[in-house]
Amino acid sequence: MAKKILILGAGGMLGADLVKAFSEEYDVVAWTHKDFDITDSFSFNKIKKLNPDIIINSAAYTAVDQAETERDKAFLINSEAIISLSRVADECDAVLVNFSTDYVFSGEKNGGYVETDPPSGALNVYGRSKSKGEENLKAKKHYLIRTSWLFGKNGKNFVRTMIDLAAKNQELKIVADQIGKPTYTADLAQAVFDLMKDMPEFGIYHLVNEDAVSWCDFAKEIFKIKGIDVKVTPVTSAEFVRPATRPKNSILDNTKRPKLRSHTEALKSYLKEI
């Protein structure tokens, strides 16, 4: 009998790919925000009645700039709800999978962040809400997966934004002093599927596509692959002011699992499908 797996946030960019990755071999129950309100403590009784073997939570508050003025909402979804999720996972004796971000770090480290690096110095509300969520992940059987710079078929992301902007502008100014690992949600979902198959030691895992790049150079890759002719001008973070400060070094190193393919190869696959 197939294991029952509950995917929360199933309508989101990552959630949709998780549903696709798990559907053939698992009994998947996919809940969007319309099916399950992660901010409503009474909703968690639905999970207890379902009694899943695995709970994958891809529901999250991800509006990084907006979080600066919606602190309470960001913390409610990204950290406080994890307390209730952990409790109900233990009541169901289920494995709980939760996602976190490169933004839990200050970005001041030389070299990539590894799984044993403790979160510290998050520069924005979003990062602090996810860091607190990591603290609140207390389920006895849990996996914390940190990832970064997601792009996928379902929803807005940097890749789509660049293509849209290039259609309207002859020149784009793009930040060149923030470095990280862009990650394709389809590849991430497959890596989570493999993790659930193997069921290694519970704890923290970094799952990202490989090869670090700046936002500016990533944009250049997008335009080159798509054959888009647009002038790209590198700028600093100080020149491109946004409500939420971003870390300069967002590199996550995967030291515990098989490495994913390069972000460039993943980008090529993604661009063929949109």
N, C-alpha and C positions, 0 to 999 in steps of 0.2 A: 504493500500500500504506500502510495506516494506521500511524502511529508507535506503537511499543510504549512504554507508560507504566506504570511500577511505582509503586503507591501503598502506602506503608508506614503501619501504624496504621489500616488500612481499617475496623476495627471501632469506631473512636472517633467522637466527635461530629463533628469536622471531616472525618475520613477517609471516613465514610459519604457525606457530601455531595460530597466530591471524586470518589468513585467514580461517583456519579450524574451529576455535571457532565461528566465526561470520557468516559463509556461509549459515547455515540452516535457520536463521531467518532474515537476512539482505540482501539487494541488494549490494553485495560486489564487489568493483572494486579494484583489486590487482595490484599495479605497482611495478616492480622491478627497479633497477637502469638503466636498459635498456629502460624502459618506461618513466622514469622521472628522470631528473638530478637536484638534490636538490641544486647544486651549480650554476645553470644557472637561472638567474632572469627571463628570458623570459619563462621558463618552467612553471612558476606559472600561466600563462594564461590558461594552460590546466586544472588546478584545477577549475578556475573560470568558464570555459565552462562546466565542469562536474557538478558543483554546488552541491556538496555532503552535506548531513546533518551532517556527522561526518567525521573528518579527524584524522586518527591515524598514527603518524609518528614514525615508528620503524627503519627508515634509520638513521644511525649514523656512525661516525668514532670511532672504538672500539679497534684499535691496540695500547694498552697502552704504550708499550715500544717504538714502532715506532713513536708515536706522539712526542717524545722528539726531533726528528730531522725533523718532518713534522708538525711543530706548525701551520703554516698558513693553511694547509689542514684540520687539526683537528678543528681549530676555524671556518673555512669557513662552514664546514658541521654541526658541533655541536652547533654553536652559531649564526653566521651571517645568516644562512638559516632560523633560527627560526623567525627572524624579518619578512621575506617575508611570511613565513607560517602563522604567526599571522595576517598579513595584509589581506591575501587572505581568511583566515577563517572568519574574520569579514565581508568581502565583500560578502561572501556566507551565512552569518549568521549561520555558522557551529560551532559545538563543536570541539575544537582541543585538542587532547591527545598527550602529548610528554613525553618521558622517560628520566630519569636522573639516577644518580648513587651514591652509597655510597662514591665514591672517591671525592665528592665535599667537604667532611669533612677532617679535619686534623688527625682524629683518636686518639685525646688526651682526649676525654671525658671519664669519668667513667660511664659505663652503655651505653645502646643503644641510638642512635640518634632518636628523634621523629620528627614528621612532622613540628613542629614549630621551630625547631633548624635552625638558619640561616646558610647557607653554609659559611665556612671560613677556610682558611689555607690549601686549596687543595695542595697536595704534588707533583703533577705531571701535565704535560701539558694537558693530557686527562681530569683530574679532573677539571682543571681551565677552559677548553673549555666547559665542561658540566655545570659548575657553571655560566658561562656567558650566556649559552643557557637558563638557568633558569631565569636569569634577562631579557632576550629578549623575553620571552614568555608572550606577552602582549594581546593576544586575549581576547575579552570580556568574552567568554565562553570557559574556558580551564581547563584541568586536567593535573597536573604535577605528574607523577608517578616515584618515586624513587624505584630502585630495586638493586639486588646485585648478583654477582658470578653466572651468568647464565649458565645453561647447557641444551641442547636440542638435538633433533634428526638431525637437519639440520645444519651442520657445525662443526668446531673445538671447543672444550671446554676442561676444566680441566679433566673431567671424561675420555673422549676418550684419552687424552694425557697420563694420568696415565696408562691406560690399554695398550697403545702402548709401553710406556717406560718399563713397567713390563715384556713385552714379550722379551725385548732385554737386560735387566739388572737384576742382582741378588740382587742389593741393590739400593735404591733410597733415596736421601737426599731431604727432603721436609720441607719447612718453617713451624715452629710451633708457631711463635709469632705474626701471623696475624689472627684475628678472625672475622668471618662474617657469613652470612646466605646464603648458596647455594640455588639457586632458579631454579626450573624446568620451562622451558618456556611454557610448556603445561598448568601448573597450573597458571602461570602468565597470560596467554592469557584468561583462564577461568575467572580469577578474574577481568580482564579488561572488559570482556563481562558482568559480573554481575554488574560492576560499571556503564556501559552504560545502563543497564536495569533499575537500580535504579535511576540514575542521581541525586546523592546527591549534596550538595553544591560544587560549583567549588573551586578548590584549589589544595593543595598538599596531596598526599596519598603515603604511603609506602606499597608496595605489595611484600612480600617475603615469602618463605617457612620458617617455624619456626625452632627454636633451633640453637643457634650459635655454631660454631665449628671452629677449626683451619684448615688450608690447610692440615697439616700433619694428623690430626685425620680424616678428610674427606677422604683422600686417603686410610687410613686404612679401613674405612667403605666400600669403593669401592672394595678393594681387598678381604675383608671378604665376601661380598655378592656374588662376582664373583668366590670365591674359588681360588684366585690367591695367590701363595706362593712366596712372595718377601720380603726381609728385608727392613723395613722403618726406616730411621734414621732421627730424628728431628734436624733441624738446625735453626739458627736465621736469621733474615733478613740481618744482617750485614755479615753473612757468605755466603749468597746466593745473591750476588750482581747482580742487574739488572739495565738497563738504567733509568727506572722510579721508584721512591720511592713509596712504597705502605703504606697506613695507617695501624697502628697496630690494631686499633679498627674500624671495618667496619660494626658494628652491626646496622641495621635499625630496629626500633620497629614500628609495625603496630598498631596504637592506634585508628584508625577511621573506619576500615572495618572488616568484619569477617576474622579471622585469617586463613591462609592457613595451610595445613597439614605439618607435620614435613619433613625436607629435607631428612631424612632417608627413610621415606615411599615413597616420591617422587622419590628418587634415585632407590629404588627397582623397581618401575613402569618403570622408564626410562631404566634400565638395561635389563628388560624383552623384550624391544622393539628394542634394537640395536644388 
